[in-house]
C-alpha cells in the first residue's frame, strides 16, 4: 500500500515550506517534493504604477532580503533607460547589499541552523534560538549583535534598516556622512571577529 508523508511546516527556512514524500507499496521513496509557499502577487498590483515607484514597492516582497529586491528593481529601470550610475553610487549600493548579507546570513545561521548544531536529539533543550539564549546567553548576544551590525549599515546607507529607500534611478538619493563612515568602519571590524566566531561554532557543532 502506498503512503504519503507530509512534513508541514519546515521550520528551518526563511519563509514557509513543506516536504511531501510519497512511498510506493514496497516502502521505497517514489517521489519527493519540496513545496515553497511564497506567493506575494507583486507582479499584478505593480501593473500601471510609475516606474520610479518600483524600487520602493518591490523592497516589500521580503523583510529578510529587501535590499536585493530594492536594487534589482532600480537596476532594471536603469537598464531599460540605458542609465549609467556614478562610481560612488555603485559603491554605496554594494556596501548596502553586503550589509544585508551580514544580517541575512547571520539570521539563517544563528537563528535557524545553530540550534541543530549545538543540541543533539538527546538534549532536553529547546532546539531553537530560545534554547541558545537559555543555555549559551553570551553566544546568543554575539549572534544578535552581528545581525544588528548589518542592519545598522543598511539603515545608514539605505535610509531604513528593513525596507531601504535610497537607491533611485541614476544613483543614490543621499550620501554616506563622515560620521556614518567612521562608525560603520568600526562596526565592520567587530563584525569580522564575530563572523570568525561563527565559523568556530560551525566547526565545533559539525564534529
Secondary structure, DSSP 8 states (H G I E B T S, - for coil): --EEEEEE---SSSS-EEEEEEE-TTS-EEEEEEEE-----HHHHTTT--GGGHHHHHGGG-SSSHHHHHHHHHHHHHHHHT----HHHHHHHHHHHHHHHHHHHHIIIIIIIHHHHH--TT--S-SSHHHHHHH-HHHHHHHHHHHHHHHHHHHHHHSSSSS---EETTEESS---HHHHHHHHHHHHHHHHHHHHHHHHHHHHH-
